[in-house]
Amino acid sequence: MSELTLHAMDETLTAALRRRAAETGASLNQAAKSLLAAALGVSAEKERPAPGFMRFAGGLSAKDAAKMRAALDAADFSRVDERDWR
């Protein structure tokens, strides 16, 4: 099995891929492979089953994922609250 790294992806393309992944409940990797297979007219390899923890973790809807992304973008991870380390 091969690996592929894509460099300097356009932000519009990246955002569209993230939306597709969120809409389908797939990872970015799964969404990219599916789109490539469809565009090239080949069948994608059989998808691996979801990890066992996914039964418990579930997934986010596109709306909830957008809310989470917005909250993470607004968060200041450079600050440490000393109370968290007691």
C-alpha positions as CSV (number, residue, x, y, z in Angstrom):
1,M,0.0,0.0,0.0
2,S,1.4,3.4,-0.9
3,E,1.3,6.7,0.9
4,L,0.9,10.1,-0.6
5,T,1.5,13.6,0.8
6,L,0.0,16.6,-0.8
7,H,1.9,19.9,-0.3
8,A,0.6,23.5,-0.4
9,M,-3.0,22.6,-0.9
10,D,-5.2,25.6,-1.7
11,E,-7.3,26.7,1.3
12,T,-10.5,26.5,-0.8
13,L,-9.8,22.9,-1.7
14,T,-8.9,22.0,1.8
15,A,-12.1,23.6,3.2
16,A,-14.2,21.7,0.6
17,L,-12.5,18.4,1.5
18,R,-13.1,19.1,5.2
19,R,-16.8,19.8,4.5
20,R,-17.1,16.6,2.4
21,A,-15.5,14.6,5.2
22,A,-17.8,16.1,7.8
23,E,-20.9,15.5,5.7
24,T,-20.1,11.9,5.1
25,G,-18.7,11.2,8.6
26,A,-15.4,10.2,7.0
27,S,-11.9,11.1,7.9
28,L,-10.0,13.5,5.6
29,N,-8.0,10.6,4.3
30,Q,-11.1,8.5,3.6
31,A,-12.8,11.4,1.8
32,A,-9.8,12.2,-0.3
33,K,-9.4,8.5,-1.3
34,S,-13.1,8.3,-2.2
35,L,-13.0,11.4,-4.3
36,L,-9.8,10.4,-6.1
37,A,-11.2,6.9,-6.9
38,A,-14.4,8.5,-8.2
39,A,-12.6,11.0,-10.3
40,L,-10.2,8.4,-11.8
41,G,-13.0,5.9,-12.4
42,V,-11.5,3.2,-10.2
43,S,-13.0,1.4,-7.2
44,A,-11.5,2.3,-3.9
45,E,-10.0,-0.4,-1.8
46,K,-12.3,-1.9,0.7
47,E,-12.6,0.5,3.6
48,R,-11.3,-0.7,7.0
49,P,-13.9,-1.0,9.7
50,A,-14.1,1.9,12.1
51,P,-11.9,1.4,15.2
52,G,-13.7,-0.2,18.1
53,F,-13.7,3.0,20.2
54,M,-15.9,4.7,17.5
55,R,-18.9,2.8,18.9
56,F,-18.4,4.7,22.1
57,A,-17.1,8.0,20.8
58,G,-19.5,8.5,18.0
59,G,-19.1,11.3,15.5
60,L,-20.0,14.9,15.2
61,S,-22.6,16.3,12.8
62,A,-21.4,19.0,10.4
63,K,-23.0,21.7,12.5
64,D,-21.4,20.4,15.8
65,A,-18.1,20.1,14.0
66,A,-18.3,23.7,12.8
67,K,-19.1,24.8,16.4
68,M,-16.1,22.9,17.7
69,R,-13.8,24.3,15.1
70,A,-14.9,27.8,15.9
71,A,-14.4,27.3,19.6
72,L,-10.9,25.8,19.0
73,D,-10.0,28.7,16.7
74,A,-11.1,31.2,19.4
75,A,-9.3,29.4,22.3
76,D,-6.0,30.6,23.6
77,F,-3.9,27.5,24.1
78,S,-0.8,29.5,25.0
79,R,-2.1,30.4,28.5
80,V,-1.8,27.9,31.3
81,D,-4.2,27.9,34.2
82,E,-2.3,26.9,37.3
83,R,-5.4,25.5,38.9
84,D,-5.5,22.7,36.2
85,W,-2.2,21.4,37.6
86,R,-3.2,21.0,41.3
